[in-house]
Amino acid sequence: MSPASPSANPHVAAMSAYVPGEQPQGGGWVKLNTNENPYPPSLRALEAIRLALVNEGAALRLYPSPDSSPLREAAARFHDFDAARVVAGNGSDDILNLLIRAYAGPGRPVGMLDPSYSLYPVLAAAQGAEVIRVPIADDFTIDPAAIARCGASVFFLTNPNAPLGVSFTPAVVRKVAEVFPGLLVVDEAYASFAEGDCVALARELPNVVVTRTMSKAHALAGLRAGYALCPAAVAALLHRVRDSYNLDRLAQVAAAAALDDREWLNITVGQIRSTRDRLIAGLRQLGWMVNPAAGNFVLAAPVSTSRAASPETAAHCFEFLKARKILVRRFPNHRLTEKSLRISVGTEQETDVFLAAVAVWMEG
């Protein structure tokens, strides 16, 4: 008699997995769908990796720093923050998972803005936690009182918001933090491209965590490194629940070196913001409706000479572009995104190719 298939935890068996943006195979694609940085990372980061591999990579036989000291200390320098209150992770997604592991579960819901990052419900489901969604208004404002009374034990406020692209001022986020009775996590994956950030709130308030990733502004998505700026008590708790060596040696040294290269960051972010402005202007000139954009992407509703803005128009334009090996992204399941495409900011050349293809589609 063969053994029966093992049964998983019911809440895990019932959950759906996160669906990442498409990673196309082969060359020739203009890839504007997953908000990656279009430029190579800092040369200092590459040199740090090279130095870590001297002597035929002998250091790789040894475990890395168990608490990611090189990265934590670099993040502390970068943000003028206490290194003891920095927690590093295998991408900021790892940090988000640790926060839910520590602060949510059955009877302890996870709160989030709606729409925002679609990974939050997946991580919550893995811990058996209910998800409470607080809607963003049609004018892209949020209601601190609604967040305060939502009943969540931990609330994720994505700022700048993805996929909308809009940003909430530190003053607005402070109002949320002052009335929300649980842990407020300000997910700042795209903050380097915005006008301001909420690091000061993590420095000052006992219930605010700011998370950062090295994947976007620092062009290290392939290495998986991120960190959280925390109150001391939160940092201590996250260290208890994280894996002992949750960030590998190469990621630690490369991320630390990238954080120390402010000149590269300023130049690269400046270029991306300039291209973002040109992309917005080009789309508006063509008649598209474009959201305010504070990240390295733009959310815009396609229109053409024969098609008004609608979910069907967005789907038609998406498929037209994909057939020409230009990848963007759709979010068809929310009223604020269903008519739009999300376009990552690429290089100047990629932007030219995209705008030219859009102009052809509009005449069809």
Protein Blocks (a to p, Z undefined) as FASTA:
>chain_A
ZZddddddfklmmpccdddddddedehiacffnopafbdcdfklmmmmmmmmgghhlmmm
pccdfklmmmmmmmmmmnopafklpccdehjklmmmmmmmmmgcehiacdddddddfklm
mmmmmnopacddddddfkopacfklmmmnopabdcddddddfklpacdfklmmmmmmmmm
bdcdddffklmmmmbdcklmmmmpmkbccdddfklmnopmmnopadddddfklmmmmmmm
mcfblccfklmmmmmmmmmmmmlmmmmmmmmmmmmmmmmmmmmmnopacdddfbfbdcdd
dddfkbccdfklmmmmmmmmmmnopacdddfkbfklmmpccdddddfklmmmmmmmmmmm
mmZZ
